[in-house]
Amino acid sequence: MSSINPIAKLCAAAILGVVLLLSLDPVSAVVALIFECALLPFAGVPAKKLIKILSPLLIAAPFAGLSGLLYGRDEGNTVVVIGPWNITQGEVALAVTITLRILAVALPAIVLFATTDPTDLADALAQLWKLPARFVLGALAAIRMLGLMRQDWNMLRLARRARGVADGGGSIRASARLLSLAMALLTLAIRRGSLLATAMEARAFDAPIARTWARQSEWRVQDGWFIAGAFFVAGISVTVAVMTGAWNFVIS
């Protein structure tokens, strides 16, 4: 999977996402999920890392379905009454559909970008899509700084704990400490961003001439086949949904 061009991964994720969002039905989502789960072993991501990167999705998707379950439109017979909520069959179907839809749309995007190096993506965007190098390199530098921000957060938290600032107090004091810690992190981020901008300016990253690239981003035959595979999965999902009568075009 790492040998696929990042642009091909971006296009494949966009194709699946757009097609699956055209309809609100569980059939197309289930079919897409079957293909996606079958291809997960070929993603090149270790099982432990895969579980780690997918855990937020597995938590968020059911909560999104829960909102449809509790606040959807009443349709069909009543399944259960919980306090002020009268849950009907239509709301249950809506909750299941929303959960499956989020999983089917987000799963390939998360896995594909987990196997993509930010530098390779920046090279592809600038060389193949001809995006402005200043914008691409600035975004790449910002992404690279995310790891440092996490380290700064841990260091600030440990430093305050060593001084006894992080101990004691109720929820109000805890919120105040969290806000103070966030402001300190923001200050560090602004200072580091200013230094980084000065350093990039000194190294002529904003030069008005055409720049060269250390690594060439190439479009190969396998990248075209990868996008064709995304069209195939999306087409099969739509076809099965239409044949079973479950297709529910959201715009109509």
Secondary structure, 3 states (H helix, E strand, C coil): CCCCCHHHHHHHHHHHHHHHCCECCHHHHHHHHHHHHHHHHHCCCCHHHHHHHHHHHHHHHHHHHHHHHHHCCCCCCEEEEECCEEEEHHHHHHHHHHHHHHHHHHHHHHHHHHCCCHHHHHHHHHHCCCCCHHHHHHHHHHHHHHHHHHHHHHHHHHHHHHCCCCCCCCHHHHHHHHHHHHHHHHHHHHHHHHHHHHHHHHCCCCCCCCCCCCCCCCCCHHHHHHHHHHHHHHHHHHHHHHHCCCCCECCC
